[in-house]
Amino acid sequence: MKVVVLAGPESSGKSWLAGEIATRFGGQVVGEYVREFIDEQQRDTCYADIPLIARGQLQREDAARAERPALLVLDTHLLSNILWSRTLFGDCPAWLETALAERRYDLHLLLSPEGVPWVGDGQRCQPALAERLAFFHASEAWLKVQGQRYVVVAGNWAERREAALATVSAWLAE
């Protein structure tokens, strides 16, 4: 099983590209649990929700891993939970970093916020490019420190799709 993760700030195309990758190459997509959590709770998240959200994301990932698809496409992983917790609440439960570091991810596609418009959807909260760039740079810093393999995906929607599909195609051929 090969595992690819889409990472980066909101409104950069992660969910869309996860679907495009699965459509082109097959595999199983694991969506972002926090969206479902917010829809169910009908309120903004609070710090006490972070462990629940993280466990929900891990349960989805673990269930998909148990099915052993040849390709597992993660719309997000715990890095997003960690960075959002720090952004919104100034802190993060320590176990999230440990849990993330213990898992194997083969490739990260890190999506830049530049080149595409921010689109509000009732859950997103970073319309300012500077905020999304800070999230992007924090994501990249973590990937570097952890020695994770990643490729930055940027440009307009068509360029992102082309770059993501070409990167995944080359990676799968290795």
N, CA, C and O of each residue as an XYZ file, in Angstrom:
696
protein
N       0.846     -1.175      0.000
C       0.000      0.000      0.000
C       0.889      1.235      0.000
O       1.834      1.347      0.781
N       0.560      2.155     -0.895
C       1.235      3.448     -0.940
C       0.271      4.499     -0.414
O      -0.925      4.465     -0.701
N       0.821      5.450      0.375
C      -0.014      6.452      1.026
C       0.437      7.845      0.609
O       1.588      8.232      0.814
N      -0.493      8.589      0.019
C      -0.241      9.978     -0.356
C      -1.171     10.866      0.475
O      -2.347     10.558      0.668
N      -0.609     11.973      0.958
C      -1.357     12.918      1.786
C      -1.408     14.260      1.078
O      -0.397     14.731      0.556
N      -2.573     14.872      1.061
C      -2.699     16.245      0.581
C      -2.662     17.142      1.806
O      -3.459     16.981      2.731
N      -1.738     18.080      1.804
C      -1.523     18.945      2.961
C      -1.524     20.400      2.512
O      -1.345     20.710      1.334
N      -1.732     21.285      3.487
C      -1.682     22.704      3.192
C      -2.905     23.424      3.713
O      -3.760     22.824      4.363
N      -2.987     24.713      3.426
C      -4.058     25.539      3.968
C      -5.413     25.258      3.335
O      -5.528     24.576      2.317
N      -6.426     25.811      3.977
C      -7.785     25.664      3.472
C      -7.925     26.323      2.102
O      -7.189     27.245      1.752
N      -8.882     25.826      1.352
C      -9.249     26.404      0.059
C      -8.108     26.358     -0.958
O      -7.994     27.232     -1.818
N      -7.266     25.329     -0.849
C      -6.166     25.183     -1.804
C      -6.358     23.980     -2.725
O      -5.517     23.714     -3.584
N      -7.469     23.250     -2.547
C      -7.804     22.176     -3.474
C      -7.524     20.771     -2.987
O      -7.501     19.848     -3.801
N      -7.311     20.566     -1.706
C      -6.966     19.239     -1.202
C      -8.042     18.189     -1.498
O      -7.751     17.132     -2.056
N      -9.272     18.489     -1.124
C     -10.352     17.510     -1.319
C     -10.577     17.231     -2.797
O     -10.742     16.081     -3.204
N     -10.583     18.277     -3.587
C     -10.776     18.128     -5.027
C      -9.665     17.269     -5.643
O      -9.936     16.353     -6.419
N      -8.417     17.575     -5.287
C      -7.304     16.810     -5.859
C      -7.276     15.374     -5.352
O      -6.878     14.471     -6.088
N      -7.686     15.149     -4.119
C      -7.768     13.768     -3.621
C      -8.710     12.960     -4.514
O      -8.407     11.825     -4.884
N      -9.845     13.551     -4.855
C     -10.786     12.884     -5.757
C     -10.226     12.681     -7.143
O     -10.428     11.629     -7.749
N      -9.518     13.684     -7.659
C      -8.906     13.571     -8.992
C      -7.866     12.452     -9.019
O      -7.794     11.692     -9.984
N      -7.070     12.354     -7.968
C      -6.042     11.305     -7.899
C      -6.694      9.926     -7.855
O      -6.272      9.013     -8.565
N      -7.711      9.778     -7.032
C      -8.393      8.481     -6.937
C      -9.093      8.122     -8.238
O      -9.112      6.956     -8.631
N      -9.665      9.106     -8.906
C     -10.319      8.848    -10.188
C      -9.303      8.360    -11.217
O      -9.581      7.428    -11.971
N      -8.141      8.979    -11.250
C      -7.119      8.622    -12.241
C      -6.418      7.303    -11.914
O      -6.185      6.488    -12.806
N      -6.078      7.089    -10.626
C      -5.220      5.963    -10.274
C      -5.899      4.894     -9.434
O      -5.274      3.890     -9.092
N      -7.156      5.091     -9.099
C      -7.829      4.150     -8.209
C      -7.437      4.444     -6.770
O      -6.886      5.501     -6.465
N      -7.722      3.519     -5.916
C      -7.380      3.700     -4.515
C      -8.561      4.184     -3.702
O      -9.679      4.313     -4.202
N      -8.292      4.443     -2.463
C      -9.331      4.833     -1.518
C      -8.996      6.204     -0.943
O      -7.857      6.471     -0.560
N     -10.011      7.069     -0.888
C      -9.845      8.419     -0.328
C     -10.389      8.441      1.094
O     -11.466      7.914      1.374
N      -9.623      9.061      1.986
C     -10.085      9.325      3.349
C     -10.290     10.829      3.455
O      -9.351     11.607      3.287
N     -11.522     11.230      3.733
C     -11.857     12.639      3.828
C     -11.472     13.254      5.159
O     -10.946     12.590      6.052
N     -11.749     14.535      5.262
C     -11.396     15.327      6.433
C     -12.518     15.219      7.471
O     -13.618     15.726      7.252
N     -12.243     14.570      8.579
C     -13.250     14.306      9.602
C     -13.823     15.582     10.226
O     -15.009     15.628     10.555
N     -13.003     16.604     10.390
C     -13.458     17.810     11.088
C     -14.670     18.443     10.407
O     -15.509     19.036     11.084
N     -14.777     18.329      9.096
C     -15.933     18.903      8.393
C     -17.224     18.235      8.866
O     -18.216     18.909      9.140
N     -17.202     16.927      8.958
C     -18.367     16.184      9.438
C     -18.650     16.533     10.903
O     -19.807     16.694     11.289
N     -17.614     16.647     11.703
C     -17.765     16.988     13.117
C     -18.466     18.333     13.276
O     -19.398     18.460     14.070
N     -18.022     19.329     12.529
C     -18.628     20.666     12.610
C     -20.086     20.623     12.149
O     -20.954     21.246     12.760
N     -20.350     19.883     11.063
C     -21.734     19.761     10.594
C     -22.628     19.119     11.657
O     -23.764     19.547     11.858
N     -22.114     18.096     12.330
C     -22.906     17.410     13.353
C     -23.121     18.286     14.585
O     -24.217     18.311     15.146
N     -22.089     18.997     15.004
C     -22.163     19.793     16.233
C     -22.891     21.117     16.035
O     -23.447     21.671     16.983
N     -22.887     21.622     14.810
C     -23.540     22.893     14.498
C     -23.025     24.042     15.364
O     -23.797     24.872     15.843
N     -21.689     24.072     15.557
C     -21.051     25.134     16.319
C     -19.575     25.182     15.944
O     -19.052     24.262     15.316
N     -18.918     26.257     16.334
C     -17.478     26.329     16.146
C     -16.796     25.346     17.085
O     -17.329     25.011     18.143
N     -15.631     24.894     16.696
C     -14.885     23.981     17.557
C     -14.246     24.746     18.711
O     -14.048     25.959     18.642
N     -13.930     24.011     19.769
C     -13.208     24.563     20.909
C     -12.016     23.644     21.182
O     -11.911     22.563     20.604
N     -11.134     24.080     22.055
C      -9.919     23.304     22.314
C     -10.248     21.883     22.784
O      -9.551     20.938     22.417
N     -11.282     21.727     23.576
C     -11.655     20.399     24.073
C     -12.059     19.451     22.942
O     -12.050     18.235     23.129
N     -12.412     19.989     21.776
C     -12.793     19.157     20.627
C     -11.594     18.561     19.894
O     -11.738     17.565     19.184
N     -10.435     19.147     20.056
C      -9.265     18.730     19.261
C      -8.976     17.238     19.405
O      -8.799     16.572     18.384
N      -8.917     16.673     20.615
C      -8.677     15.220     20.702
C      -9.762     14.392     20.019
O      -9.462     13.373     19.396
N     -11.011     14.818     20.128
C     -12.111     14.090     19.474
C     -11.961     14.123     17.959
O     -12.151     13.112     17.282
N     -11.621     15.284     17.443
C     -11.444     15.441     15.997
C     -10.257     14.610     15.521
O     -10.344     13.920     14.506
N      -9.161     14.677     16.249
C      -7.966     13.911     15.867
C      -8.245     12.407     15.894
O      -7.851     11.681     14.981
N      -8.921     11.949     16.935
C      -9.248     10.512     17.007
C     -10.185     10.100     15.879
O     -10.054      9.007     15.328
N     -11.127     10.970     15.535
C     -12.018     10.677     14.414
C     -11.250     10.555     13.112
O     -11.528      9.670     12.303
N     -10.280     11.446     12.905
C      -9.460     11.380     11.693
C      -8.632     10.098     11.674
O      -8.542      9.426     10.647
N      -8.025      9.763     12.820
C      -7.220      8.540     12.896
C      -8.067      7.287     12.683
O      -7.617      6.340     12.039
N      -9.276      7.275     13.213
C     -10.155      6.115     13.015
C     -10.477      5.922     11.545
O     -10.483      4.796     11.048
N     -10.742      7.006     10.856
C     -11.012      6.905      9.409
C      -9.782      6.375      8.668
O      -9.883      5.494      7.814
N      -8.633      6.929      9.012
C      -7.396      6.492      8.361
C      -7.123      5.022      8.665
O      -6.793      4.255      7.760
N      -7.257      4.626      9.918
C      -6.990      3.235     10.301
C      -7.949      2.260      9.613
O      -7.540      1.179      9.191
N      -9.201      2.637      9.504
C     -10.180      1.776      8.827
C      -9.799      1.585      7.365
O      -9.906      0.481      6.830
N      -9.357      2.653      6.723
C      -8.939      2.549      5.321
C      -7.659      1.730      5.191
O      -7.533      0.917      4.276
N      -6.717      1.939      6.095
C      -5.480      1.148      6.056
C      -5.767     -0.340      6.232
O      -5.116     -1.182      5.613
N      -6.735     -0.657      7.072
C      -7.086     -2.058      7.322
C      -7.610     -2.748      6.063
O      -7.489     -3.965      5.919
N      -8.189     -1.969      5.160
C      -8.681     -2.543      3.901
C      -7.563     -2.782      2.902
O      -7.772     -3.453      1.891
N      -6.384     -2.245      3.167
C      -5.160     -2.445      2.366
C      -5.342     -2.113      0.880
O      -5.003     -2.935      0.030
N      -5.859     -0.948      0.554
C      -5.922     -0.589     -0.865
C      -4.509     -0.390     -1.405
O      -3.597     -0.059     -0.648
N      -4.326     -0.586     -2.687
C      -3.003     -0.366     -3.276
C      -2.572      1.087     -3.117
O      -1.390      1.374     -2.927
N      -3.540      2.001     -3.195
C      -3.271      3.429     -3.035
C      -4.256      4.000     -2.026
O      -5.471      3.858     -2.166
N      -3.705      4.648     -1.010
C      -4.515      5.335     -0.008
C      -4.262      6.826     -0.164
O      -3.123      7.286     -0.080
N      -5.336      7.580     -0.394
C      -5.253      9.022     -0.621
C      -5.895      9.713      0.576
O      -7.101      9.600      0.799
N      -5.078     10.429      1.339
C      -5.576     11.124      2.523
C      -5.765     12.596      2.204
O      -4.815     13.303      1.869
N      -7.007     13.045      2.314
C      -7.361     14.440      2.084
C      -6.638     15.332      3.097
O      -6.403     16.510      2.829
N      -6.292     14.783      4.239
C      -5.562     15.486      5.294
C      -5.033     14.442      6.259
O      -5.335     13.256      6.125
N      -4.251     14.876      7.226
C      -3.874     14.006      8.342
C      -3.679     14.869      9.579
O      -4.058     16.041      9.583
N      -3.094     14.306     10.626
C      -3.028     15.013     11.902
C      -2.251     16.324     11.855
O      -2.425     17.164     12.738
N      -1.405     16.521     10.859
C      -0.692     17.792     10.780
C      -1.675     18.951     10.720
O      -1.456     19.981     11.357
N      -2.725     18.798      9.982
C      -3.733     19.845      9.895
C      -4.368     20.098     11.259
O      -4.555     21.250     11.650
N      -4.702     19.029     11.986
C      -5.276     19.180     13.326
C      -4.311     19.911     14.260
O      -4.724     20.774     15.035
N      -3.042     19.565     14.183
C      -2.020     20.197     15.025
C      -1.926     21.688     14.726
O      -1.967     22.517     15.635
N      -1.800     22.019     13.453
C      -1.620     23.419     13.078
C      -2.870     24.253     13.354
O      -2.767     25.398     13.793
N      -4.050     23.684     13.099
C      -5.273     24.419     13.397
C      -5.427     24.625     14.899
O      -5.850     25.696     15.333
N      -5.094     23.620     15.694
C      -5.185     23.763     17.140
C      -4.285     24.901     17.618
O      -4.696     25.719     18.442
N      -3.078     24.950     17.108
C      -2.155     26.019     17.501
C      -2.626     27.381     16.987
O      -2.502     28.387     17.685
N      -3.161     27.411     15.774
C      -3.636     28.665     15.199
C      -4.830     29.218     15.964
O      -4.871     30.404     16.288
N      -5.793     28.363     16.248
C      -7.029     28.817     16.878
C      -6.942     28.955     18.396
O      -7.583     29.823     18.987
N      -6.134     28.080     19.024
C      -6.153     28.016     20.484
C      -4.791     28.241     21.140
O      -4.692     28.282     22.367
N      -3.740     28.388     20.326
C      -2.414     28.639     20.877
C      -1.774     27.449     21.549
O      -0.762     27.599     22.235
N      -2.335     26.270     21.369
C      -1.820     25.070     22.016
C      -2.313     23.848     21.242
O      -3.194     23.943     20.388
N      -1.722     22.707     21.562
C      -2.117     21.464     20.914
C      -1.813     20.305     21.856
O      -0.753     20.286     22.481
N      -2.723     19.337     21.969
C      -2.412     18.158     22.794
C      -1.133     17.480     22.297
O      -0.997     17.199     21.106
N      -0.210     17.221     23.203
C       1.112     16.698     22.842
C       1.048     15.362     22.110
O       1.904     15.084     21.269
N       0.064     14.540     22.408
C       0.010     13.216     21.813
C      -0.214     13.250     20.299
O       0.090     12.272     19.615
N      -0.735     14.344     19.769
C      -0.970     14.420     18.329
C       0.331     14.347     17.545
O       0.408     13.638     16.541
N       1.347     15.065     17.986
C       2.652     15.033     17.295
C       3.224     13.625     17.317
O       3.729     13.142     16.304
N       3.146     12.966     18.464
C       3.665     11.605     18.594
C       2.904     10.656     17.680
O       3.509      9.851     16.971
N       1.589     10.749     17.697
C       0.762      9.870     16.858
C       1.064     10.081     15.378
O       1.117      9.122     14.609
N       1.261     11.320     14.985
C       1.567     11.608     13.584
C       2.940     11.049     13.193
O       3.098     10.453     12.128
N       3.917     11.250     14.064
C       5.285     10.788     13.774
C       5.386      9.263     13.704
O       6.287      8.734     13.054
N       4.479      8.560     14.359
C       4.521      7.090     14.377
C       3.954      6.456     13.116
O       4.097      5.249     12.922
N       3.319      7.233     12.261
C       2.668      6.682     11.077
C       3.539      6.853      9.842
O       4.368      7.760      9.764
N       3.331      5.961      8.880
C       4.089      6.018      7.630
C       3.257      6.680      6.548
O       2.125      6.285      6.268
N       3.850      7.691      5.955
C       3.262      8.371      4.803
C       4.341      8.425      3.739
O       5.472      8.819      4.021
N       4.008      8.036      2.529
C       5.015      7.913      1.482
C       5.263      9.203      0.717
O       6.390      9.469      0.299
N       4.223     10.002      0.530
C       4.348     11.229     -0.248
C       3.321     12.234      0.240
O       2.165     11.891      0.487
N       3.757     13.479      0.374
C       2.852     14.586      0.682
C       2.813     15.521     -0.512
O       3.854     15.899     -1.048
N       1.637     15.885     -0.919
C       1.460     16.959     -1.887
C       1.077     18.182     -1.070
O      -0.019     18.248     -0.513
N       1.984     19.150     -1.000
C       1.775     20.360     -0.207
C       1.239     21.447     -1.114
O       1.940     21.930     -2.002
N      -0.004     21.829     -0.888
C      -0.675     22.786     -1.763
C      -0.460     24.225     -1.303
O      -0.721     24.581     -0.154
N       0.020     25.028     -2.230
C       0.224     26.449     -1.970
C      -1.115     27.175     -2.051
O      -1.979     26.798     -2.843
N      -1.292     28.218     -1.233
C      -2.524     28.997     -1.338
C      -2.487     30.018     -2.471
O      -3.514     30.603     -2.817
N      -1.336     30.227     -3.032
C      -1.198     31.237     -4.087
C      -1.673     30.685     -5.421
O      -1.453     29.515     -5.734
N      -2.324     31.536     -6.205
C      -2.737     31.152     -7.549
C      -4.180     30.732     -7.681
O      -4.687     30.595     -8.794
N      -4.858     30.523     -6.551
C      -6.278     30.171     -6.582
C      -7.011     31.029     -5.550
O      -6.433     31.410     -4.532
N      -8.268     31.327     -5.813
C      -9.009     32.181     -4.873
C      -9.458     31.408     -3.636
O      -9.707     30.204     -3.687
N      -9.555     32.133     -2.533
C     -10.163     31.572     -1.329
C     -11.664     31.528     -1.552
O     -12.248     32.479     -2.071
N     -12.288     30.423     -1.160
C     -13.735     30.272     -1.301
C     -14.310     29.941      0.072
O     -13.987     28.907      0.657
N     -15.154     30.818      0.575
C     -15.811     30.563      1.847
C     -16.865     29.484      1.702
O     -17.549     29.408      0.682
N     -16.998     28.649      2.726
C     -17.996     27.586      2.680
C     -18.735     27.423      4.006
O     -19.396     26.410      4.235
N     -18.621     28.418      4.872
C     -19.265     28.340      6.166
C     -18.412     27.715      7.249
O     -18.712     27.861      8.434
N     -17.341     27.015      6.859
C     -16.423     26.422      7.830
C     -15.035     27.048      7.751
O     -14.315     27.077      8.749
N     -14.662     27.533      6.611
C     -13.334     28.131      6.438
C     -13.263     29.485      7.124
O     -14.256     30.206      7.211
N     -12.062     29.821      7.615
C     -11.954     31.058      8.397
C     -10.678     31.852      8.121
O     -10.340     32.749      8.893
N      -9.968     31.546      7.044
C      -8.738     32.277      6.744
C      -8.785     32.898      5.344
O      -8.074     32.447      4.446
N      -9.611     33.922      5.153
C      -9.683     34.531      3.818
C      -8.423     35.291      3.428
O      -8.165     35.469      2.238
N      -7.636     35.743      4.391
C      -6.432     36.513      4.087
C      -5.314     35.595      3.597
O      -4.993     34.592      4.234
N      -4.738     35.949      2.472
C      -3.647     35.151      1.915
C      -2.499     35.013      2.903
O      -1.888     33.948      2.983
N      -2.192     36.053      3.652
C      -1.089     35.998      4.617
C      -1.304     34.891      5.647
O      -0.353     34.212      6.034
N      -2.542     34.704      6.090
C      -2.844     33.637      7.052
C      -2.643     32.267      6.421
O      -2.078     31.365      7.041
N      -3.102     32.118      5.199
C      -2.957     30.827      4.523
C      -1.502     30.545      4.185
O      -1.074     29.392      4.226
N      -0.734     31.578      3.851
C       0.699     31.392      3.612
C       1.413     30.958      4.889
O       2.310     30.117      4.840
N       1.027     31.518      6.020
C       1.627     31.115      7.293
C       1.352     29.636      7.559
O       2.237     28.911      8.014
N       0.129     29.187      7.275
C      -0.227     27.779      7.446
C       0.599     26.906      6.492
O       1.095     25.849      6.883
N       0.741     27.354      5.250
C       1.556     26.641      4.260
C       2.992     26.496      4.758
O       3.555     25.402      4.723
N       3.584     27.593      5.221
C       4.982     27.567      5.674
C       5.154     26.711      6.924
O       6.173     26.035      7.071
N       4.175     26.729      7.824
C       4.233     25.858      9.000
C       4.155     24.388      8.587
O       4.840     23.540      9.159
N       3.324     24.094      7.600
C       3.222     22.720      7.083
C       4.554     22.290      6.474
O       5.042     21.191      6.738
N       5.128     23.157      5.667
C       6.394     22.827      5.019
C       7.507     22.647      6.044
O       8.333     21.745      5.909
N       7.535     23.492      7.060
C       8.559     23.376      8.099
C       8.457     22.026      8.805
O       9.470     21.374      9.057
N       7.232     21.610      9.122
C       7.065     20.311      9.782
C       7.540     19.176      8.869
O       8.244     18.271      9.317
N       7.159     19.226      7.603
C       7.561     18.180      6.656
C       9.087     18.089      6.559
O       9.646     16.993      6.509
N       9.750     19.236      6.532
C      11.222     19.254      6.460
C      11.843     18.682      7.723
O      12.718     17.819      7.652
N      11.397     19.157      8.874
C      11.964     18.697     10.152
C      11.784     17.188     10.312
O      12.675     16.505     10.816
N      10.643     16.674      9.889
C      10.349     15.251     10.023
C      10.966     14.405      8.903
O      10.862     13.179      8.928
N      11.602     15.047      7.930
C      12.209     14.315      6.819
C      11.189     13.640      5.917
O      11.467     12.594      5.328
N      10.018     14.233      5.809
C       8.959     13.659      4.982
C       9.157     14.043      3.513
O       9.582     15.155      3.199
N       8.848     13.125      2.649
C       8.910     13.391      1.217
C       7.702     14.241      0.824
O       6.561     13.893      1.127
N       7.967     15.356      0.150
C       6.866     16.204     -0.283
C       7.207     16.933     -1.569
O       8.372     17.133     -1.913
N       6.149     17.324     -2.266
C       6.246     18.117     -3.484
C       5.243     19.255     -3.341
O       4.085     19.026     -2.993
N       5.685     20.475     -3.609
C       4.780     21.624     -3.569
C       3.973     21.656     -4.861
O       4.524     21.525     -5.954
N       2.668     21.832     -4.724
C       1.759     21.939     -5.852
C       1.188     23.356     -5.829
O       0.619     23.792     -4.828
N       1.349     24.066     -6.944
C       0.930     25.462     -7.015
C       0.294     25.746     -8.374
O       0.121     24.850     -9.201
N      -0.047     27.011     -8.579
C      -0.617     27.440     -9.854
C      -2.126     27.519     -9.799
O      -2.736     27.412     -8.735
N      -2.721     27.709    -10.976
C      -4.180     27.756    -11.051
C      -4.726     26.327    -10.939
O      -3.961     25.373    -10.798
N      -6.044     26.193    -11.004
C      -6.646     24.865    -10.814
C      -6.140     23.843    -11.823
O      -5.812     22.718    -11.446
N      -6.071     24.211    -13.084
C      -5.609     23.274    -14.115
C      -4.148     22.887    -13.890
O      -3.779     21.722    -14.046
N      -3.325     23.858    -13.527
C      -1.905     23.578    -13.269
C      -1.732     22.679    -12.044
O      -0.870     21.801    -12.031
N      -2.538     22.895    -11.036
C      -2.479     22.043     -9.845
C      -2.829     20.594    -10.192
O      -2.145     19.653     -9.791
N      -3.908     20.451    -10.946
C      -4.339     19.101    -11.322
C      -3.249     18.406    -12.123
O      -2.901     17.258    -11.845
N      -2.712     19.103    -13.117
C      -1.667     18.518    -13.958
C      -0.442     18.147    -13.126
O       0.102     17.052    -13.275
N      -0.007     19.049    -12.253
C       1.180     18.788    -11.430
C       0.952     17.638    -10.458
O       1.819     16.778    -10.299
N      -0.203     17.618     -9.810
C      -0.494     16.551     -8.852
C      -0.554     15.192     -9.542
O       0.027     14.220     -9.059
N      -1.252     15.126    -10.661
C      -1.371     13.846    -11.365
C      -0.034     13.382    -11.920
O       0.266     12.188    -11.877
N       0.774     14.297    -12.440
C       2.092     13.925    -12.950
C       2.997     13.447    -11.819
O       3.735     12.475    -11.980
N       2.942     14.124    -10.684
C       3.769     13.726     -9.535
C       3.377     12.341     -9.041
O       4.241     11.499     -8.797
N       2.087     12.103     -8.892
C       1.623     10.811     -8.402
C       1.929      9.725     -9.419
O       2.314      8.621     -9.032
N       1.772     10.001    -10.700
C       2.079      9.017    -11.734
C       3.546      8.588    -11.670
O       3.853      7.397    -11.704
N       4.443      9.564    -11.579
C       5.878      9.256    -11.493
C       6.187      8.486    -10.215
O       6.967      7.535    -10.240
N       5.588      8.884     -9.107
C       5.820      8.238     -7.822
C       5.331      6.778     -7.842
O       6.013      5.883     -7.344
N       4.159      6.556     -8.416
C       3.630      5.193     -8.478
C       4.476      4.296     -9.391
O       4.517      3.080     -9.202
N       5.143      4.889    -10.368
C       5.971      4.134    -11.292
C       7.337      3.754    -10.695
O       8.048      2.916    -11.249
N       7.690      4.363     -9.584
C       9.006      4.080     -8.962
C       9.116      2.641     -8.514
O      10.148      2.239     -7.977
